[in-house]
Amino acid sequence: MNFTRPLNGTFQDPIVQTLLKNSNLTTIQFESLLISLLGEELAGKRLSGLEKTRLRREKVNLTRGSFNRTVAQARSNVVASVYTILLLGYVGLFDTPELIPFLEIASRIKTYVEQRRTPPQAVTEEELRVTRIIAEELQRGIAELVRGTGRRDL
């Protein structure tokens, strides 16, 4: 089985591109985290650390230690992101009702993901156009929420 195909599909998704571009994860950290968490599921078997390094899309001589450091950095960035949101809520920058727009955005992403899990088929130009529109709406909506001008109609 070619493991790079699911990874390439993930990175070609316009919503993933938008979210990743605006996250505090690098592309390599995100890819390494995906491989670390989902590599065995993709392979259908237990993988060694060296085998996981070989799942990266760019085939470079990557040591297991370097791969593990990248995964550790990604996990650290994810934890820091959660703490940042909690900190902002704790000091009152996000009142509980103000979190509702974030939850609405998360719900839209979940709906999109569930739709994309349907049996593989050729993606039409219309589906790509709609996906790009959703990605742009998410980007605008998140930017507005952070500026304090959150929209309720996402």
DRENTORKOL-3810 file (N, C-alpha, C; in nm, 4 decimals):
REM DRENTORKOL-3810
@n.u->0.0845; n.v->-0.1196; n.w->0.0000; ca.u->0.0000; ca.v->0.0000; ca.w->0.0000; c.u->0.0878; c.v->0.1243; c.w->0.0000
@n.u->0.0475; n.v->0.2215; n.w->-0.0759; ca.u->0.1199; ca.v->0.3484; ca.w->-0.0816; c.u->0.0659; c.v->0.4415; c.w->0.0267
@n.u->0.1475; n.v->0.4678; n.w->0.1295; ca.u->0.1026; ca.v->0.5478; ca.w->0.2440; c.u->0.1044; c.v->0.6965; c.w->0.2144
@n.u->0.1765; n.v->0.7384; n.w->0.1121; ca.u->0.1828; ca.v->0.8817; ca.w->0.0843; c.u->0.0533; c.v->0.9319; c.w->0.0211
@n.u->-0.0245; n.v->0.8439; n.w->-0.0390; ca.u->-0.1499; ca.v->0.8875; ca.w->-0.1030; c.u->-0.2461; c.v->0.9503; c.w->-0.0026
@n.u->-0.2755; n.v->0.8837; n.w->0.1118; ca.u->-0.3645; ca.v->0.9501; ca.w->0.2087; c.u->-0.3044; c.v->1.0798; c.w->0.2633
@n.u->-0.1727; n.v->1.0827; n.w->0.2838; ca.u->-0.1097; ca.v->1.2051; ca.w->0.3327; c.u->-0.1192; c.v->1.3155; c.w->0.2292
@n.u->-0.0919; n.v->1.2823; n.w->0.1033; ca.u->-0.1024; ca.v->1.3832; ca.w->-0.0023; c.u->-0.2444; c.v->1.4363; c.w->-0.0123
@n.u->-0.3431; n.v->1.3470; n.w->-0.0007; ca.u->-0.4821; ca.v->1.3896; ca.w->-0.0054; c.u->-0.5142; c.v->1.4856; c.w->0.1080
@n.u->-0.4607; n.v->1.4578; n.w->0.2258; ca.u->-0.4828; ca.v->1.5446; ca.w->0.3402; c.u->-0.4261; c.v->1.6831; c.w->0.3131
@n.u->-0.3059; n.v->1.6890; n.w->0.2598; ca.u->-0.2401; ca.v->1.8172; ca.w->0.2377; c.u->-0.2958; c.v->1.8921; c.w->0.1174
@n.u->-0.3711; n.v->1.8261; n.w->0.0315; ca.u->-0.4334; ca.v->1.8932; ca.w->-0.0820; c.u->-0.5707; c.v->1.9492; c.w->-0.0469
@n.u->-0.6239; n.v->1.9102; n.w->0.0672; ca.u->-0.7546; ca.v->1.9569; ca.w->0.1118; c.u->-0.7459; c.v->2.1063; c.w->0.1438
@n.u->-0.8281; n.v->2.1901; n.w->0.0786; ca.u->-0.8201; ca.v->2.3353; ca.w->0.1017; c.u->-0.8457; c.v->2.3755; c.w->0.2470
@n.u->-0.9313; n.v->2.3018; n.w->0.3185; ca.u->-0.9572; ca.v->2.3370; ca.w->0.4579; c.u->-0.8342; c.v->2.3051; c.w->0.5421
@n.u->-0.7719; n.v->2.1905; n.w->0.5176; ca.u->-0.6478; ca.v->2.1570; ca.w->0.5888; c.u->-0.5427; c.v->2.2634; c.w->0.5592
@n.u->-0.5307; n.v->2.3032; n.w->0.4336; ca.u->-0.4319; ca.v->2.4053; ca.w->0.3974; c.u->-0.4564; c.v->2.5347; c.w->0.4735
@n.u->-0.5816; n.v->2.5778; n.w->0.4806; ca.u->-0.6149; ca.v->2.7023; ca.w->0.5506; c.u->-0.5852; c.v->2.6907; c.w->0.6990
@n.u->-0.6308; n.v->2.5819; n.w->0.7601; ca.u->-0.6096; ca.v->2.5638; ca.w->0.9037; c.u->-0.4609; c.v->2.5506; c.w->0.9365
@n.u->-0.3888; n.v->2.4747; n.w->0.8569; ca.u->-0.2463; ca.v->2.4540; ca.w->0.8820; c.u->-0.1679; c.v->2.5840; c.w->0.8647
@n.u->-0.2000; n.v->2.6586; n.w->0.7593; ca.u->-0.1306; ca.v->2.7845; ca.w->0.7334; c.u->-0.1461; c.v->2.8813; c.w->0.8500
@n.u->-0.2596; n.v->2.8758; n.w->0.9164; ca.u->-0.2875; ca.v->2.9680; ca.w->1.0249; c.u->-0.2673; c.v->2.9072; c.w->1.1639
@n.u->-0.2156; n.v->2.7864; n.w->1.1680; ca.u->-0.1893; ca.v->2.7219; ca.w->1.2970; c.u->-0.0475; c.v->2.7544; c.w->1.3421
@n.u->-0.0116; n.v->2.7035; n.w->1.4586; ca.u->0.1265; ca.v->2.7223; ca.w->1.5025; c.u->0.2077; c.v->2.5938; c.w->1.4840
@n.u->0.1637; n.v->2.5095; n.w->1.3898; ca.u->0.2386; ca.v->2.3907; ca.w->1.3516; c.u->0.3002; c.v->2.4126; c.w->1.2146
@n.u->0.4230; n.v->2.3656; n.w->1.1985; ca.u->0.4809; ca.v->2.3665; ca.w->1.0643; c.u->0.4217; c.v->2.2484; c.w->0.9878
@n.u->0.4349; n.v->2.2519; n.w->0.8575; ca.u->0.3863; ca.v->2.1423; ca.w->0.7748; c.u->0.4528; c.v->2.0110; c.w->0.8155
@n.u->0.5821; n.v->2.0146; n.w->0.8397; ca.u->0.6556; ca.v->1.8934; ca.w->0.8770; c.u->0.6112; c.v->1.8439; c.w->1.0146
@n.u->0.5873; n.v->1.9358; n.w->1.1089; ca.u->0.5386; ca.v->1.8940; ca.w->1.2405; c.u->0.4015; c.v->1.8280; c.w->1.2280
@n.u->0.3138; n.v->1.8880; n.w->1.1494; ca.u->0.1803; ca.v->1.8333; ca.w->1.1306; c.u->0.1870; c.v->1.6959; c.w->1.0655
@n.u->0.2665; n.v->1.6839; n.w->0.9612; ca.u->0.2803; ca.v->1.5554; ca.w->0.8927; c.u->0.3366; c.v->1.4496; c.w->0.9867
@n.u->0.4382; n.v->1.4860; n.w->1.0631; ca.u->0.4984; ca.v->1.3912; ca.w->1.1567; c.u->0.3995; c.v->1.3495; c.w->1.2649
@n.u->0.3200; n.v->1.4442; n.w->1.3133; ca.u->0.2195; ca.v->1.4128; ca.w->1.4141; c.u->0.1148; c.v->1.3178; c.w->1.3566
@n.u->0.0708; n.v->1.3435; n.w->1.2338; ca.u->-0.0246; ca.v->1.2535; ca.w->1.1687; c.u->0.0321; c.v->1.1127; c.w->1.1575
@n.u->0.1568; n.v->1.1032; n.w->1.1129; ca.u->0.2195; ca.v->0.9722; ca.w->1.0979; c.u->0.2319; c.v->0.9041; c.w->1.2341
@n.u->0.2717; n.v->0.9802; n.w->1.3343; ca.u->0.2875; ca.v->0.9245; ca.w->1.4680; c.u->0.1551; c.v->0.8696; c.w->1.5206
@n.u->0.0461; n.v->0.9433; n.w->1.4976; ca.u->-0.0834; ca.v->0.9038; ca.w->1.5514; c.u->-0.1595; c.v->0.8057; c.w->1.4621
@n.u->-0.1409; n.v->0.8168; n.w->1.3303; ca.u->-0.2216; ca.v->0.7369; ca.w->1.2373; c.u->-0.1413; c.v->0.6391; c.w->1.1521
@n.u->-0.0099; n.v->0.6407; n.w->1.1630; ca.u->0.0741; ca.v->0.5565; ca.w->1.0771; c.u->0.0414; c.v->0.4094; c.w->1.0860
@n.u->0.0211; n.v->0.3604; n.w->1.2075; ca.u->-0.0088; ca.v->0.2188; ca.w->1.2250; c.u->-0.1457; c.v->0.1833; c.w->1.1688
@n.u->-0.2391; n.v->0.2765; n.w->1.1808; ca.u->-0.3719; ca.v->0.2542; ca.w->1.1225; c.u->-0.3618; c.v->0.2470; c.w->0.9702
@n.u->-0.2819; n.v->0.3356; n.w->0.9112; ca.u->-0.2632; ca.v->0.3338; ca.w->0.7660; c.u->-0.1950; c.v->0.2059; c.w->0.7194
@n.u->-0.0968; n.v->0.1618; n.w->0.7964; ca.u->-0.0210; ca.v->0.0433; ca.w->0.7586; c.u->-0.0950; c.v->-0.0854; c.w->0.7925
@n.u->-0.1854; n.v->-0.0782; n.w->0.8875; ca.u->-0.2558; ca.v->-0.1979; ca.w->0.9290; c.u->-0.1708; c.v->-0.2906; c.w->1.0135
@n.u->-0.0632; n.v->-0.2372; n.w->1.0690; ca.u->0.0255; ca.v->-0.3181; ca.w->1.1536; c.u->0.1048; c.v->-0.2257; c.w->1.2443
@n.u->0.1700; n.v->-0.2827; n.w->1.3435; ca.u->0.2563; ca.v->-0.2058; ca.w->1.4329; c.u->0.3810; c.v->-0.1635; c.w->1.3556
@n.u->0.4212; n.v->-0.0371; n.w->1.3713; ca.u->0.5364; ca.v->0.0152; ca.w->1.2987; c.u->0.6483; c.v->0.0520; c.w->1.3952
@n.u->0.7689; n.v->0.0281; n.w->1.3516; ca.u->0.8842; ca.v->0.0732; ca.w->1.4294; c.u->0.9030; c.v->0.2226; c.w->1.4051
@n.u->0.9834; n.v->0.2860; n.w->1.4900; ca.u->1.0123; ca.v->0.4277; ca.w->1.4710; c.u->1.0738; c.v->0.4548; c.w->1.3357
@n.u->1.1628; n.v->0.3671; n.w->1.2907; ca.u->1.2278; ca.v->0.3853; ca.w->1.1606; c.u->1.1259; c.v->0.3744; c.w->1.0474
@n.u->1.0322; n.v->0.2818; n.w->1.0597; ca.u->0.9294; ca.v->0.2678; ca.w->0.9559; c.u->0.8422; c.v->0.3934; c.w->0.9490
@n.u->0.8145; n.v->0.4527; n.w->1.0640; ca.u->0.7345; ca.v->0.5757; ca.w->1.0649; c.u->0.8086; c.v->0.6885; c.w->0.9934
@n.u->0.9400; n.v->0.6962; n.w->1.0104; ca.u->1.0160; ca.v->0.8022; ca.w->0.9424; c.u->1.0060; c.v->0.7879; c.w->0.7914
@n.u->0.9910; n.v->0.6665; n.w->0.7451; ca.u->0.9844; ca.v->0.6411; ca.w->0.6006; c.u->0.8491; c.v->0.6750; c.w->0.5395
@n.u->0.7519; n.v->0.7026; n.w->0.6238; ca.u->0.6191; ca.v->0.7389; ca.w->0.5732; c.u->0.6095; c.v->0.8855; c.w->0.5324
@n.u->0.7090; n.v->0.9642; n.w->0.5704; ca.u->0.7058; ca.v->1.1059; ca.w->0.5335; c.u->0.7001; c.v->1.1189; c.w->0.3819
@n.u->0.6300; n.v->1.2204; n.w->0.3350; ca.u->0.6124; ca.v->1.2400; ca.w->0.1906; c.u->0.7441; c.v->1.2696; c.w->0.1205
@n.u->0.8255; n.v->1.3553; n.w->0.1813; ca.u->0.9569; ca.v->1.3840; ca.w->0.1234; c.u->1.0525; c.v->1.2778; c.w->0.1715
@n.u->1.1087; n.v->1.2060; n.w->0.0778; ca.u->1.1976; ca.v->1.0955; ca.w->0.1128; c.u->1.3388; c.v->1.1490; c.w->0.1335
@n.u->1.3667; n.v->1.1826; n.w->0.2573; ca.u->1.5006; ca.v->1.2283; ca.w->0.2948; c.u->1.5538; c.v->1.1305; c.w->0.3985
@n.u->1.6845; n.v->1.1292; n.w->0.4165; ca.u->1.7427; ca.v->1.0451; ca.w->0.5201; c.u->1.7126; c.v->1.1079; c.w->0.6548
@n.u->1.6047; n.v->1.0653; n.w->0.7126; ca.u->1.5560; ca.v->1.1198; ca.w->0.8378; c.u->1.5837; c.v->1.0191; c.w->0.9481
@n.u->1.6484; n.v->1.0645; n.w->1.0532; ca.u->1.6750; ca.v->0.9738; ca.w->1.1637; c.u->1.5506; c.v->0.9609; c.w->1.2500
@n.u->1.5444; n.v->0.8523; n.w->1.3220; ca.u->1.4324; ca.v->0.8295; ca.w->1.4132; c.u->1.4294; c.v->0.9387; c.w->1.5205
@n.u->1.5468; n.v->0.9802; n.w->1.5674; ca.u->1.5555; ca.v->1.0851; ca.w->1.6683; c.u->1.5019; c.v->1.2183; c.w->1.6173
@n.u->1.5364; n.v->1.2517; n.w->1.4938; ca.u->1.4879; ca.v->1.3765; ca.w->1.4342; c.u->1.3358; c.v->1.3719; c.w->1.4187
@n.u->1.2843; n.v->1.2594; n.w->1.3731; ca.u->1.1396; ca.v->1.2423; ca.w->1.3589; c.u->1.0720; c.v->1.2583; c.w->1.4949
@n.u->1.1267; n.v->1.1928; n.w->1.5962; ca.u->1.0681; ca.v->1.1998; ca.w->1.7310; c.u->1.0736; c.v->1.3415; c.w->1.7866
@n.u->1.1795; n.v->1.4165; n.w->1.7594; ca.u->1.1878; ca.v->1.5560; ca.w->1.8051; c.u->1.0806; c.v->1.6410; c.w->1.7375
@n.u->1.0596; n.v->1.6179; n.w->1.6094; ca.u->0.9565; ca.v->1.6922; ca.w->1.5363; c.u->0.8187; c.v->1.6618; c.w->1.5932
@n.u->0.7922; n.v->1.5353; n.w->1.6225; ca.u->0.6636; ca.v->1.4971; ca.w->1.6818; c.u->0.6488; c.v->1.5632; c.w->1.8192
@n.u->0.7549; n.v->1.5634; n.w->1.8988; ca.u->0.7503; ca.v->1.6263; ca.w->2.0319; c.u->0.7225; c.v->1.7762; c.w->2.0205
@n.u->0.7839; n.v->1.8424; n.w->1.9228; ca.u->0.7593; ca.v->1.9852; ca.w->1.9011; c.u->0.6128; c.v->2.0086; c.w->1.8632
@n.u->0.5591; n.v->1.9231; n.w->1.7762; ca.u->0.4193; ca.v->1.9366; ca.w->1.7343; c.u->0.3266; c.v->1.9197; c.w->1.8540
@n.u->0.3510; n.v->1.8174; n.w->1.9348; ca.u->0.2661; ca.v->1.7950; ca.w->2.0521; c.u->0.2744; c.v->1.9129; c.w->2.1476
@n.u->0.3932; n.v->1.9653; n.w->2.1662; ca.u->0.4123; ca.v->2.0809; ca.w->2.2539; c.u->0.3344; c.v->2.2016; c.w->2.2018
@n.u->0.3374; n.v->2.2232; n.w->2.0712; ca.u->0.2633; ca.v->2.3350; ca.w->2.0117; c.u->0.1127; c.v->2.3169; c.w->2.0275
@n.u->0.0641; n.v->2.1951; n.w->2.0152; ca.u->-0.0791; ca.v->2.1687; ca.w->2.0323; c.u->-0.1200; c.v->2.1977; c.w->2.1764
@n.u->-0.0410; n.v->2.1487; n.w->2.2714; ca.u->-0.0713; ca.v->2.1734; ca.w->2.4130; c.u->-0.0677; c.v->2.3226; c.w->2.4422
@n.u->0.0308; n.v->2.3932; n.w->2.3888; ca.u->0.0409; ca.v->2.5379; ca.w->2.4112; c.u->-0.0809; c.v->2.6105; c.w->2.3534
@n.u->-0.1315; n.v->2.5640; n.w->2.2415; ca.u->-0.2505; ca.v->2.6261; ca.w->2.1814; c.u->-0.3710; c.v->2.6126; c.w->2.2725
@n.u->-0.3889; n.v->2.4952; n.w->2.3302; ca.u->-0.5013; ca.v->2.4742; ca.w->2.4214; c.u->-0.4859; c.v->2.5636; c.w->2.5438
@n.u->-0.3649; n.v->2.5691; n.w->2.6004; ca.u->-0.3415; ca.v->2.6556; ca.w->2.7158; c.u->-0.3667; c.v->2.8029; c.w->2.6813
@n.u->-0.3325; n.v->2.8445; n.w->2.5609; ca.u->-0.3545; ca.v->2.9826; ca.w->2.5197; c.u->-0.5034; c.v->3.0156; c.w->2.5198
@n.u->-0.5844; n.v->2.9283; n.w->2.4627; ca.u->-0.7293; ca.v->2.9511; ca.w->2.4604; c.u->-0.7835; c.v->2.9546; c.w->2.6030
@n.u->-0.7386; n.v->2.8614; n.w->2.6875; ca.u->-0.7848; ca.v->2.8597; ca.w->2.8268; c.u->-0.7420; c.v->2.9863; c.w->2.9011
@n.u->-0.6198; n.v->3.0313; n.w->2.8780; ca.u->-0.5697; ca.v->3.1536; ca.w->2.9414; c.u->-0.6551; c.v->3.2740; c.w->2.9031
@n.u->-0.6820; n.v->3.2876; n.w->2.7747; ca.u->-0.7613; ca.v->3.4013; ca.w->2.7282; c.u->-0.9025; c.v->3.3974; c.w->2.7854
@n.u->-0.9584; n.v->3.2789; n.w->2.7982; ca.u->-1.0901; ca.v->3.2665; ca.w->2.8600; c.u->-1.0851; c.v->3.2981; c.w->3.0087
@n.u->-0.9806; n.v->3.2520; n.w->3.0754; ca.u->-0.9675; ca.v->3.2727; ca.w->3.2204; c.u->-0.9563; c.v->3.4200; c.w->3.2573
@n.u->-0.8820; n.v->3.4973; n.w->3.1781; ca.u->-0.8649; ca.v->3.6389; ca.w->3.2102; c.u->-0.9785; c.v->3.7242; c.w->3.1545
@n.u->-1.0778; n.v->3.6598; n.w->3.0935; ca.u->-1.1965; ca.v->3.7315; ca.w->3.0513; c.u->-1.1961; c.v->3.7822; c.w->2.9092
@n.u->-1.0952; n.v->3.7478; n.w->2.8316; ca.u->-1.0955; ca.v->3.7929; ca.w->2.6920; c.u->-1.1960; c.v->3.7147; c.w->2.6087
@n.u->-1.2245; n.v->3.5928; n.w->2.6498; ca.u->-1.3300; ca.v->3.5135; ca.w->2.5872; c.u->-1.4308; c.v->3.4801; c.w->2.6942
@n.u->-1.5454; n.v->3.5467; n.w->2.6907; ca.u->-1.6530; ca.v->3.5094; ca.w->2.7820; c.u->-1.7120; c.v->3.3794; c.w->2.7310
@n.u->-1.7741; n.v->3.3044; n.w->2.8185; ca.u->-1.8314; ca.v->3.1757; ca.w->2.7787; c.u->-1.9198; c.v->3.1885; c.w->2.6555
@n.u->-2.0104; n.v->3.2878; n.w->2.6477; ca.u->-2.0916; ca.v->3.2982; ca.w->2.5261; c.u->-2.0070; c.v->3.3256; c.w->2.4009
@n.u->-1.8935; n.v->3.3889; n.w->2.4196; ca.u->-1.8091; ca.v->3.4194; ca.w->2.3042; c.u->-1.7423; c.v->3.2957; c.w->2.2460
@n.u->-1.7408; n.v->3.1849; n.w->2.3209; ca.u->-1.6833; ca.v->3.0615; ca.w->2.2676; c.u->-1.7784; c.v->2.9934; c.w->2.1689
@n.u->-1.9037; n.v->3.0303; n.w->2.1716; ca.u->-2.0019; ca.v->2.9680; ca.w->2.0835; c.u->-1.9613; c.v->2.9791; c.w->1.9360
@n.u->-1.9142; n.v->3.0940; n.w->1.8872; ca.u->-1.8734; ca.v->3.0996; ca.w->1.7465; c.u->-1.7577; c.v->3.0031; c.w->1.7142
@n.u->-1.6663; n.v->2.9822; n.w->1.8100; ca.u->-1.5587; ca.v->2.8856; ca.w->1.7868; c.u->-1.6166; c.v->2.7453; c.w->1.7736
@n.u->-1.7135; n.v->2.7146; n.w->1.8589; ca.u->-1.7771; ca.v->2.5837; ca.w->1.8529; c.u->-1.8546; c.v->2.5662; c.w->1.7230
@n.u->-1.9160; n.v->2.6746; n.w->1.6746; ca.u->-1.9872; ca.v->2.6678; ca.w->1.5468; c.u->-1.8900; c.v->2.6394; c.w->1.4324
@n.u->-1.7742; n.v->2.7018; n.w->1.4370; ca.u->-1.6726; ca.v->2.6765; ca.w->1.3338; c.u->-1.6275; c.v->2.5309; c.w->1.3417
@n.u->-1.6029; n.v->2.4825; n.w->1.4630; ca.u->-1.5610; ca.v->2.3433; ca.w->1.4808; c.u->-1.6675; c.v->2.2475; c.w->1.4289
@n.u->-1.7932; n.v->2.2813; n.w->1.4505; ca.u->-1.9030; ca.v->2.1983; ca.w->1.4021; c.u->-1.9062; c.v->2.1936; c.w->1.2493
@n.u->-1.8815; n.v->2.3074; n.w->1.1864; ca.u->-1.8784; ca.v->2.3106; ca.w->1.0391; c.u->-1.7641; c.v->2.2259; c.w->0.9858
@n.u->-1.6499; n.v->2.2326; n.w->1.0532; ca.u->-1.5356; ca.v->2.1506; ca.w->1.0110; c.u->-1.5701; c.v->2.0029; c.w->1.0262
@n.u->-1.6341; n.v->1.9666; n.w->1.1388; ca.u->-1.6717; ca.v->1.8270; ca.w->1.1618; c.u->-1.7667; c.v->1.7788; c.w->1.0526
@n.u->-1.8655; n.v->1.8608; n.w->1.0183; ca.u->-1.9597; ca.v->1.8250; ca.w->0.9127; c.u->-1.8862; c.v->1.8038; c.w->0.7807
@n.u->-1.7927; n.v->1.8921; n.w->0.7497; ca.u->-1.7138; ca.v->1.8801; ca.w->0.6271; c.u->-1.6366; c.v->1.7489; c.w->0.6270
@n.u->-1.5714; n.v->1.7166; n.w->0.7394; ca.u->-1.4911; ca.v->1.5939; ca.w->0.7493; c.u->-1.5796; c.v->1.4715; c.w->0.7299
@n.u->-1.6969; n.v->1.4716; n.w->0.7910; ca.u->-1.7873; ca.v->1.3577; ca.w->0.7768; c.u->-1.8318; c.v->1.3401; c.w->0.6324
@n.u->-1.8537; n.v->1.4497; n.w->0.5616; ca.u->-1.8926; ca.v->1.4413; ca.w->0.4216; c.u->-1.7787; c.v->1.3873; c.w->0.3360
@n.u->-1.6557; n.v->1.4223; n.w->0.3714; ca.u->-1.5397; ca.v->1.3793; ca.w->0.2937; c.u->-1.5077; c.v->1.2318; c.w->0.3167
@n.u->-1.5608; n.v->1.1719; n.w->0.4230; ca.u->-1.5333; ca.v->1.0309; ca.w->0.4526; c.u->-1.6216; c.v->0.9372; c.w->0.3728
@n.u->-1.7093; n.v->0.9913; n.w->0.2914; ca.u->-1.7930; ca.v->0.9062; ca.w->0.2088; c.u->-1.7036; c.v->0.8294; c.w->0.1133
@n.u->-1.7538; n.v->0.7221; n.w->0.0529; ca.u->-1.6686; ca.v->0.6418; ca.w->-0.0351; c.u->-1.5971; c.v->0.7280; c.w->-0.1382
@n.u->-1.4700; n.v->0.6966; n.w->-0.1623; ca.u->-1.3915; ca.v->0.7783; ca.w->-0.2561; c.u->-1.4552; c.v->0.7815; c.w->-0.3940
@n.u->-1.4548; n.v->0.8969; n.w->-0.4500; ca.u->-1.5050; ca.v->0.9172; ca.w->-0.5850; c.u->-1.4315; c.v->1.0367; c.w->-0.6433
@n.u->-1.4470; n.v->1.0555; n.w->-0.7688; ca.u->-1.3809; ca.v->1.1688; ca.w->-0.8326; c.u->-1.4405; c.v->1.2982; c.w->-0.7774
@n.u->-1.3541; n.v->1.3865; n.w->-0.7320; ca.u->-1.3989; ca.v->1.5147; ca.w->-0.6796; c.u->-1.4275; c.v->1.6069; c.w->-0.7972
@n.u->-1.5461; n.v->1.6640; n.w->-0.7960; ca.u->-1.5847; ca.v->1.7523; ca.w->-0.9054; c.u->-1.5299; c.v->1.8922; c.w->-0.8817
@n.u->-1.5268; n.v->1.9696; n.w->-0.9862; ca.u->-1.4836; ca.v->2.1092; ca.w->-0.9757; c.u->-1.5756; c.v->2.1869; c.w->-0.8822
@n.u->-1.7041; n.v->2.1546; n.w->-0.8845; ca.u->-1.7999; ca.v->2.2222; ca.w->-0.7975; c.u->-1.7689; c.v->2.1929; c.w->-0.6506
@n.u->-1.7363; n.v->2.0667; n.w->-0.6179; ca.u->-1.7012; ca.v->2.0322; ca.w->-0.4805; c.u->-1.5756; c.v->2.1064; c.w->-0.4362
@n.u->-1.4785; n.v->2.1166; n.w->-0.5252; ca.u->-1.3560; ca.v->2.1903; ca.w->-0.4928; c.u->-1.3869; c.v->2.3382; c.w->-0.4699
@n.u->-1.4725; n.v->2.3944; n.w->-0.5532; ca.u->-1.5097; ca.v->2.5348; ca.w->-0.5379; c.u->-1.5794; c.v->2.5578; c.w->-0.4043
@n.u->-1.6728; n.v->2.4716; n.w->-0.3678; ca.u->-1.7452; ca.v->2.4843; ca.w->-0.2415; c.u->-1.6483; c.v->2.4687; c.w->-0.1241
@n.u->-1.5566; n.v->2.3739; n.w->-0.1340; ca.u->-1.4584; ca.v->2.3528; ca.w->-0.0276; c.u->-1.3717; c.v->2.4760; c.w->-0.0092
@n.u->-1.3310; n.v->2.5382; n.w->-0.1182; ca.u->-1.2497; ca.v->2.6596; ca.w->-0.1088; c.u->-1.3293; c.v->2.7743; c.w->-0.0440
@n.u->-1.4562; n.v->2.7829; n.w->-0.0763; ca.u->-1.5414; ca.v->2.8860; ca.w->-0.0160; c.u->-1.5517; c.v->2.8631; c.w->0.1348
@n.u->-1.5721; n.v->2.7376; n.w->0.1752; ca.u->-1.5805; ca.v->2.7062; ca.w->0.3185; c.u->-1.4487; c.v->2.7423; c.w->0.3867
@n.u->-1.3371; n.v->2.7097; n.w->0.3238; ca.u->-1.2064; ca.v->2.7417; ca.w->0.3818; c.u->-1.1903; c.v->2.8923; c.w->0.3994
@n.u->-1.2326; n.v->2.9696; n.w->0.2995; ca.u->-1.2233; ca.v->3.1153; ca.w->0.3092; c.u->-1.3143; c.v->3.1691; c.w->0.4188
@n.u->-1.4353; n.v->3.1139; n.w->0.4302; ca.u->-1.5277; ca.v->3.1564; ca.w->0.5358; c.u->-1.4699; c.v->3.1275; c.w->0.6739
@n.u->-1.4093; n.v->3.0106; n.w->0.6884; ca.u->-1.3478; ca.v->2.9758; ca.w->0.8160; c.u->-1.2375; c.v->3.0739; c.w->0.8514
@n.u->-1.1541; n.v->3.1036; n.w->0.7525; ca.u->-1.0421; ca.v->3.1955; ca.w->0.7756; c.u->-1.0939; c.v->3.3332; c.w->0.8174
@n.u->-1.1930; n.v->3.3847; n.w->0.7451; ca.u->-1.2509; ca.v->3.5147; ca.w->0.7796; c.u->-1.3185; c.v->3.5110; c.w->0.9163
@n.u->-1.3947; n.v->3.4050; n.w->0.9416; ca.u->-1.4671; ca.v->3.3932; ca.w->1.0672; c.u->-1.3747; c.v->3.3873; c.w->1.1875
@n.u->-1.2688; n.v->3.3123; n.w->1.1774; ca.u->-1.1733; ca.v->3.3030; ca.w->1.2884; c.u->-1.1043; c.v->3.4364; c.w->1.3093
@n.u->-1.0651; n.v->3.5017; n.w->1.2005; ca.u->-0.9997; ca.v->3.6329; ca.w->1.2136; c.u->-1.0937; c.v->3.7323; c.w->1.2813
@n.u->-1.2214; n.v->3.7309; n.w->1.2455; ca.u->-1.3179; ca.v->3.8223; ca.w->1.3062; c.u->-1.3391; c.v->3.7912; c.w->1.4535
@n.u->-1.3414; n.v->3.6635; n.w->1.4890; ca.u->-1.3586; ca.v->3.6261; ca.w->1.6296; c.u->-1.2428; c.v->3.6763; c.w->1.7145
@n.u->-1.1240; n.v->3.6610; n.w->1.6631; ca.u->-1.0055; ca.v->3.7023; ca.w->1.7387; c.u->-0.9997; c.v->3.8545; c.w->1.7503
@n.u->-1.0480; n.v->3.9267; n.w->1.6499; ca.u->-1.0519; ca.v->4.0721; ca.w->1.6569; c.u->-1.1659; c.v->4.1217; c.w->1.7445
@n.u->-1.2531; n.v->4.0289; n.w->1.7869; ca.u->-1.3655; ca.v->4.0689; ca.w->1.8709; c.u->-1.4868; c.v->4.1122; c.w->1.7942
@n.u->-1.4895; n.v->4.0808; n.w->1.6654; ca.u->-1.6067; ca.v->4.1175; ca.w->1.5851; c.u->-1.6765; c.v->3.9916; c.w->1.5379
@n.u->-1.6809; n.v->3.8887; n.w->1.6253; ca.u->-1.7334; ca.v->3.7572; ca.w->1.5892; c.u->-1.8693; c.v->3.7608; c.w->1.5260
@n.u->-1.8850; n.v->3.6860; n.w->1.4192; ca.u->-2.0122; ca.v->3.6751; ca.w->1.3502; c.u->-2.0863; c.v->3.5537; c.w->1.4046
@n.u->-2.2126; n.v->3.5618; n.w->1.4076; ca.u->-2.2941; ca.v->3.4492; ca.w->1.4535; c.u->-2.3483; c.v->3.3686; c.w->1.3352
@n.u->-2.3192; n.v->3.4100; n.w->1.2139; ca.u->-2.3798; ca.v->3.3456; ca.w->1.0966; c.u->-2.2817; c.v->3.2628; c.w->1.0174
@n.u->-2.1813; n.v->3.2063; n.w->1.0804; ca.u->-2.0844; ca.v->3.1239; ca.w->1.0080; c.u->-2.1468; c.v->2.9978; c.w->0.9568
END
